[in-house]
Structures are given as C-alpha cells and as structure tokens.
Amino acid sequence: MEIIKYNGSLPVDDAMKADEPLLAVISFDGKKAIVSHIDEAVEHHILLAKAGYKGTEIDEFFRIAVDRAEGASWTFICPVNYKNMSDKTRRVAAFYKDGFSAISEFLSEIGYFVDIYIPKRYRRHLEELK
C-alpha cells in the first residue's frame, strides 16, 4: 500500500510521535492511503482536495479518524454503487469486509495496532446484515 503523508504545517510523523489524532482515507482497492494530522485537514473531503483529488472522489475511499488511545473510528458510509452491486445486503457486507481488510492493513503499516469501531450514527447500514 502506498501511504501519502500530507504534511502541511502539522507533519504526520510529529503527530504520530505525540499521539495526536490522524485523519485518513484508504482507496477501495487498498493500494493507496492518504493521512494527515486531523487539524490539518479537518474533514476527509478536504484531505483529498489537499492531496490533489476532487472532493467528489470521497465515495472511492474508506474514511477513518485514528489515535492510539481511542482506536480507529470508521465513517461507515457504503456508496449505492459500491462494486456495482444492486442487492443492498450483499453490497453492505462486501463494503464491510473490504473496508475492514484495507483499514487493518493501513493501520498495521503505520504501526497502529488498535481497534476499529463504527460510531453509532453510522451503524444503520449494518442493520442490513442482521
């Protein structure tokens, strides 16, 4: 996985050493991730824009906020066109499986061995799997 550290005024390595929160987007294919100090980007679409992407490309990335104390908070929003699957239950299941795998790989590569959790406000899609 190629990891791009967006280093504006708050370098990622310094934020990691200080255990400051990070914001990251990981491509659906798991080949690329972009990470920054959370204060540098504030929102995932802003991080993408700062890295040279269109904000509209947000639906091509898994999105997390992470620190070592609280783990990785996954903004679990499954696009309606994910993998061109029309069956919503299968689509959400695939998104969950793929996202968990890509996010875990990213976290491992940056040396963060933390839990991945989905905040309550994003769990409505998971009801499809029950």
C-alpha positions as CSV (number, residue, x, y, z in Angstrom):
1,M,0.0,0.0,0.0
2,E,1.3,3.4,-0.9
3,I,0.9,5.8,2.0
4,I,0.9,9.5,1.3
5,K,1.6,11.6,4.4
6,Y,0.1,15.0,3.8
7,N,2.5,17.3,5.6
8,G,1.1,20.8,5.7
9,S,2.0,22.9,8.8
10,L,1.4,19.8,11.1
11,P,3.7,16.9,9.9
12,V,2.2,13.4,10.2
13,D,5.3,11.9,11.8
14,D,5.3,14.6,14.6
15,A,1.6,14.0,15.1
16,M,2.2,10.2,15.4
17,K,5.0,10.7,17.9
18,A,2.8,12.9,20.0
19,D,-0.2,10.5,19.6
20,E,-2.3,13.3,18.1
21,P,-5.3,12.2,16.1
22,L,-4.9,11.5,12.4
23,L,-7.4,11.6,9.5
24,A,-7.0,9.0,6.7
25,V,-8.6,7.9,3.5
26,I,-7.9,4.5,2.1
27,S,-8.7,3.7,-1.5
28,F,-11.3,0.9,-2.1
29,D,-8.7,-1.2,-3.9
30,G,-6.4,-0.9,-0.9
31,K,-3.5,0.4,-3.0
32,K,-3.3,3.9,-1.7
33,A,-3.9,5.8,1.6
34,I,-3.6,9.5,2.4
35,V,-3.1,10.6,6.0
36,S,-2.7,13.9,7.8
37,H,-2.9,15.4,11.3
38,I,-6.6,15.8,11.9
39,D,-6.2,19.6,12.4
40,E,-4.6,19.9,9.0
41,A,-7.5,18.6,7.0
42,V,-10.5,18.6,9.4
43,E,-12.7,16.6,7.0
44,H,-12.0,13.7,4.7
45,H,-13.0,15.5,1.5
46,I,-10.7,18.4,2.4
47,L,-7.8,15.9,2.9
48,L,-8.5,14.6,-0.6
49,A,-8.5,18.1,-2.0
50,K,-5.2,19.0,-0.4
51,A,-3.7,15.8,-1.8
52,G,-4.8,16.8,-5.3
53,Y,-8.1,14.8,-5.6
54,K,-11.6,16.1,-6.3
55,G,-13.8,16.3,-3.2
56,T,-16.3,14.3,-5.2
57,E,-14.0,11.3,-5.2
58,I,-14.7,10.8,-1.5
59,D,-17.0,7.8,-2.4
60,E,-13.9,5.9,-3.6
61,F,-12.3,5.8,-0.2
62,F,-12.8,4.3,3.2
63,R,-12.6,7.0,5.9
64,I,-11.2,6.9,9.4
65,A,-10.0,9.1,12.2
66,V,-7.4,7.4,14.4
67,D,-5.3,7.7,17.5
68,R,-3.7,5.1,19.8
69,A,-5.9,5.9,22.8
70,E,-9.3,5.5,21.2
71,G,-8.6,3.4,18.1
72,A,-9.9,3.9,14.6
73,S,-13.3,5.5,14.1
74,W,-14.7,4.3,10.7
75,T,-17.1,6.6,8.9
76,F,-19.1,3.7,7.6
77,I,-21.0,5.0,4.5
78,C,-21.5,2.4,1.8
79,P,-22.0,4.1,-1.6
80,V,-25.1,2.9,-3.5
81,N,-22.8,1.9,-6.5
82,Y,-20.2,0.0,-4.4
83,K,-18.9,-2.7,-6.7
84,N,-22.0,-2.2,-8.9
85,M,-23.9,-4.5,-6.6
86,S,-27.7,-3.9,-6.7
87,D,-28.5,-6.1,-3.7
88,K,-28.1,-3.8,-0.7
89,T,-27.4,-6.5,1.8
90,R,-24.6,-8.1,-0.3
91,R,-23.2,-4.6,-1.1
92,V,-23.0,-3.6,2.6
93,A,-21.5,-7.0,3.5
94,A,-18.8,-6.6,0.8
95,F,-18.1,-3.0,1.9
96,Y,-17.7,-4.1,5.5
97,K,-15.4,-7.0,4.6
98,D,-13.3,-4.9,2.2
99,G,-13.1,-1.9,4.4
100,F,-12.1,-3.9,7.5
101,S,-9.3,-5.5,5.5
102,A,-8.0,-2.3,3.9
103,I,-8.2,-0.3,7.1
104,S,-6.5,-3.1,9.1
105,E,-3.7,-3.2,6.5
106,F,-3.2,0.6,6.6
107,L,-3.2,0.7,10.4
108,S,-0.6,-2.2,10.5
109,E,1.6,-0.4,8.0
110,I,1.7,2.8,10.1
111,G,2.3,0.8,13.3
112,Y,-1.1,1.4,14.9
113,F,-2.5,-1.9,16.4
114,V,-5.8,-0.5,17.6
115,D,-9.5,-1.5,17.4
116,I,-11.6,-0.4,14.5
117,Y,-15.1,0.7,15.5
118,I,-18.1,2.2,13.8
119,P,-19.7,5.1,15.7
120,K,-23.4,4.6,16.4
121,R,-24.5,7.2,13.9
122,Y,-23.0,5.1,11.1
123,R,-24.3,1.7,12.2
124,R,-27.6,2.0,10.4
125,H,-26.2,0.3,7.4
126,L,-25.0,-2.7,9.5
127,E,-28.7,-3.4,10.3
128,E,-28.9,-4.7,6.7
129,L,-26.6,-7.6,7.7
130,K,-28.8,-8.8,10.6
